[in-house]
Amino acid sequence: MSSPEPKTPKFIAPEKDKVLLDGFSPTNFKIFGVIIFLIVAAFGYKFFSKPNVKLLTPKSEQVLGADELDFQWESNKSNISYVIEVYDKEDSELVMRQITDQIGYKPDRYQQSFFQANHNYYWLVMSNPDIEQSYNFRTESINFTINKAVEAPPLPTTTPEQNPSGQTPSPTPQPNDSQQPAPSLEKQYY
């Protein structure tokens, strides 16, 4: 018996690599292109069409007096009506709401008087929901603490007979007895 010849390994030549997109027809490429375009357009709209509003002051966890309140933010869009809202952090009660077309707002003395000393608040800015605008947004909120309150301003003490200029108003003209009322245009039936 003869000994079997050792088997020599056979080298199998690899087939040509197939292009992965061989199975796509021109119609499939068009549909795929439209889908990609829509995805890119949606992301572009989401990230580039809405205003980018960044809250600046009061800063996160800042401690300040009520008379120092000055809400400032920046935006990459113009001609927007903003609403600033400030809430009590403990019970989420609305403390102040102000509409402005500026990128900041300093509360007046009366509004400042609603803030209590040693109390935490949070604030945010959003687009004004009461008017139709191109942009609708609402920022994240930022916390701050008031360490000094202010008293409400005194009420005005002017009397109804005086106006702020100190002049007395002219009397309202009263009808004369000699003046007769204008005839009625309605038909009268007897």
NORQUILIN-V749274 format. One record per residue. N is the residue number from 1. RES is the residue in three letters. SS is DSSP state (H for helix, E for strand, C for the rest). OMEGA is omega in radians with two decimals (none if undefined). BURIAL is # if it has 9 or more other ideal C-beta (glycine too) atoms within 8 Angstrom, else .. Layout:
BEGIN
N|RES|SS|OMEGA|BURIAL ; N|RES|SS|OMEGA|BURIAL
END
This chain:
BEGIN
1|MET|C|-3.11|. ; 2|SER|C|-3.12|. ; 3|SER|C|-3.12|. ; 4|PRO|C|3.12|. ; 5|GLU|C|3.12|. ; 6|PRO|C|-3.14|. ; 7|LYS|C|3.10|. ; 8|THR|C|3.13|. ; 9|PRO|C|3.12|. ; 10|LYS|C|3.10|. ; 11|PHE|C|3.12|. ; 12|ILE|C|-3.13|. ; 13|ALA|C|3.13|. ; 14|PRO|C|3.08|. ; 15|GLU|C|3.11|. ; 16|LYS|C|3.09|. ; 17|ASP|C|3.12|. ; 18|LYS|C|3.06|. ; 19|VAL|C|-3.08|. ; 20|LEU|H|-3.05|. ; 21|LEU|H|3.13|. ; 22|ASP|H|-3.07|. ; 23|GLY|H|-3.12|. ; 24|PHE|C|3.07|. ; 25|SER|C|3.09|. ; 26|PRO|H|3.10|. ; 27|THR|H|3.11|. ; 28|ASN|H|3.10|. ; 29|PHE|H|3.14|# ; 30|LYS|H|3.13|. ; 31|ILE|H|3.12|. ; 32|PHE|H|3.11|# ; 33|GLY|H|3.12|. ; 34|VAL|H|3.13|. ; 35|ILE|H|3.11|. ; 36|ILE|H|3.12|. ; 37|PHE|H|-3.14|. ; 38|LEU|H|3.11|. ; 39|ILE|H|3.13|. ; 40|VAL|H|3.13|. ; 41|ALA|H|3.13|. ; 42|ALA|H|3.10|. ; 43|PHE|H|3.10|. ; 44|GLY|H|3.11|# ; 45|TYR|H|-3.10|. ; 46|LYS|H|-3.02|. ; 47|PHE|H|-3.03|. ; 48|PHE|H|-3.09|. ; 49|SER|C|3.13|. ; 50|LYS|C|3.09|. ; 51|PRO|C|3.03|# ; 52|ASN|C|-3.09|. ; 53|VAL|E|-3.13|# ; 54|LYS|E|3.11|. ; 55|LEU|E|-3.07|# ; 56|LEU|E|-3.13|. ; 57|THR|E|-0.06|. ; 58|PRO|C|-3.11|# ; 59|LYS|C|-3.14|. ; 60|SER|C|3.11|. ; 61|GLU|C|3.12|. ; 62|GLN|E|3.08|# ; 63|VAL|E|-3.10|. ; 64|LEU|E|3.09|# ; 65|GLY|E|-3.13|# ; 66|ALA|H|3.14|# ; 67|ASP|H|3.11|. ; 68|GLU|H|-3.09|. ; 69|LEU|C|3.07|# ; 70|ASP|C|-3.07|# ; 71|PHE|E|-3.12|# ; 72|GLN|E|3.07|. ; 73|TRP|E|3.07|# ; 74|GLU|E|-3.11|. ; 75|SER|E|3.12|# ; 76|ASN|C|3.12|. ; 77|LYS|C|3.09|. ; 78|SER|C|3.13|. ; 79|ASN|C|3.11|. ; 80|ILE|C|3.00|# ; 81|SER|C|-3.08|# ; 82|TYR|E|2.96|# ; 83|VAL|E|3.04|# ; 84|ILE|E|3.11|# ; 85|GLU|E|3.11|# ; 86|VAL|E|-3.08|# ; 87|TYR|E|2.98|# ; 88|ASP|E|-3.06|# ; 89|LYS|C|-3.07|# ; 90|GLU|C|-3.07|. ; 91|ASP|C|3.12|. ; 92|SER|C|3.06|. ; 93|GLU|C|3.10|. ; 94|LEU|E|-3.14|. ; 95|VAL|E|-3.11|# ; 96|MET|E|3.05|# ; 97|ARG|E|-3.09|. ; 98|GLN|E|3.08|# ; 99|ILE|E|3.13|. ; 100|THR|E|3.04|# ; 101|ASP|C|3.11|. ; 102|GLN|C|3.09|. ; 103|ILE|C|3.08|. ; 104|GLY|E|3.10|# ; 105|TYR|E|3.04|# ; 106|LYS|C|-3.13|. ; 107|PRO|C|3.07|# ; 108|ASP|C|-3.06|. ; 109|ARG|H|3.14|# ; 110|TYR|H|3.11|. ; 111|GLN|H|3.11|# ; 112|GLN|H|-3.08|# ; 113|SER|C|3.12|# ; 114|PHE|C|-3.13|. ; 115|PHE|C|-3.10|# ; 116|GLN|C|3.12|. ; 117|ALA|C|3.12|. ; 118|ASN|C|-3.09|. ; 119|HIS|E|-3.11|# ; 120|ASN|E|-3.14|# ; 121|TYR|E|2.96|# ; 122|TYR|E|-3.09|# ; 123|TRP|E|3.12|# ; 124|LEU|E|3.11|# ; 125|VAL|E|3.09|# ; 126|MET|E|3.05|# ; 127|SER|E|-3.10|# ; 128|ASN|C|-3.11|# ; 129|PRO|C|-3.08|. ; 130|ASP|C|3.11|. ; 131|ILE|C|3.13|. ; 132|GLU|C|-3.13|. ; 133|GLN|C|3.10|# ; 134|SER|C|-3.03|. ; 135|TYR|C|3.02|# ; 136|ASN|C|-3.12|. ; 137|PHE|C|3.06|# ; 138|ARG|E|-3.12|. ; 139|THR|C|2.95|# ; 140|GLU|C|-3.13|. ; 141|SER|C|3.09|. ; 142|ILE|E|3.14|# ; 143|ASN|E|3.01|# ; 144|PHE|E|-3.10|# ; 145|THR|E|3.05|# ; 146|ILE|E|3.14|# ; 147|ASN|E|-3.13|. ; 148|LYS|E|3.14|. ; 149|ALA|C|3.03|# ; 150|VAL|C|3.10|# ; 151|GLU|C|3.09|. ; 152|ALA|C|3.11|. ; 153|PRO|C|3.12|. ; 154|PRO|C|3.11|. ; 155|LEU|C|3.11|. ; 156|PRO|C|-3.09|. ; 157|THR|C|3.13|. ; 158|THR|C|3.10|. ; 159|THR|C|-3.12|. ; 160|PRO|C|-3.11|. ; 161|GLU|C|-3.11|. ; 162|GLN|E|2.98|# ; 163|ASN|C|-3.06|. ; 164|PRO|C|-3.13|. ; 165|SER|C|3.12|. ; 166|GLY|C|-3.14|. ; 167|GLN|C|3.06|. ; 168|THR|E|-3.11|. ; 169|PRO|C|3.10|. ; 170|SER|C|-3.11|. ; 171|PRO|C|3.10|. ; 172|THR|C|-3.13|. ; 173|PRO|C|3.11|. ; 174|GLN|C|3.14|. ; 175|PRO|C|3.10|. ; 176|ASN|C|3.05|. ; 177|ASP|C|-3.11|. ; 178|SER|C|3.12|. ; 179|GLN|C|3.13|. ; 180|GLN|C|-3.14|. ; 181|PRO|C|3.13|. ; 182|ALA|C|-3.13|. ; 183|PRO|C|-3.14|. ; 184|SER|C|-3.14|. ; 185|LEU|C|3.12|. ; 186|GLU|C|3.09|. ; 187|LYS|C|3.10|. ; 188|GLN|C|3.13|. ; 189|TYR|C|3.12|. ; 190|TYR|C|none|.
END
